[in-house]
Every structure is written in structure tokens, then in C-alpha cells.
């Protein structure tokens, strides 16, 4: 029973950390309240974790954003400066944006966080039990 409690607490704690690390809150907000427009790629640095920068206009004002490989379904390798991309942004705060589809970004973040939160604690517990068996401790 104690081991189950430790596992559940580890999963919940890791879920919260991964939720923060994957910007899941931002994607949820963009999915629920976001507006879409067309932007253009200003630069790419695919060797740096697939990084790219983009620009877009909202009511005549220019905004900039950056993304990483496959964020929102946009792949750095397929991008070139000047290329048009869809951008989802918050109308109340256009500095909060994502190139591509916020629903895709949210799905990817949820999948990554769930896989990590469930599998990592399980791996640690399995390694711990394996080490204890080697030592002859039940």
C-alpha cells in the first residue's frame, strides 16, 4: 500500500512539473480563447532544437514569437524565411502565441507529460525493487 501511495504521489508531482515544462497552461488558454491569423517565418535555427521565429500582425501592430520543432504541428525542417504559417494568439494579449495549431500543441504536451509522469516513476520503482532483490532484501 505504501508503494502505491509513493507511486501515485510521484506521478502527480511529475505531472505538475511536466505540465509547467511543456507550457500546457498556455496551450489550453490558446485553445479555449485563441484567435488565428497568418504569420511569416522570420528565421530558423533547426540545429538548435528546431528553433524558429515568426512575425504576425494584429490590428496593424506587429508581434513576434518563437517556436520549437513540431510545436503546434510546425516542423522547422520544412520552414524557410518568409514562408506563411498559421498563428494562434490571445486577442487580449497577442504576445501569447503559437505558430501552428494550438490544439495540436496541447495534444502533444499532454501526451508527453502523461507518458513521462506515468513511466518514469514506474521505472524508478522497478529499478529500486530489482536492486533490493539483488541485495536479498524483500
Number of C-alpha atoms within 10 A of each C-alpha: 6 7 9 9 10 13 19 16 13 17 21 15 13 19 20 14 13 20 19 14 12 17 14 20 14 19 27 16 16 24 19 12 13 21 16 19 14 15 24 21 22 19 18 20 14 16 10 10 12 17 19 25 18 23 20 25 15 15 6 7 8 12 16 17 20 17 21 20 18 18 22 24 15 22 17 23 15 8 18 14 13 13 13 16 19 17 24 27 27 19 16 10 9 19 13 18 26 26 31 23 20 26 17 17 26 23 15 18 23 19 12 15 23 17 13 16 23 17 13 15 18 16 11 12 15 12 12 11 14 14 12 12 11 9 9 8 9 8
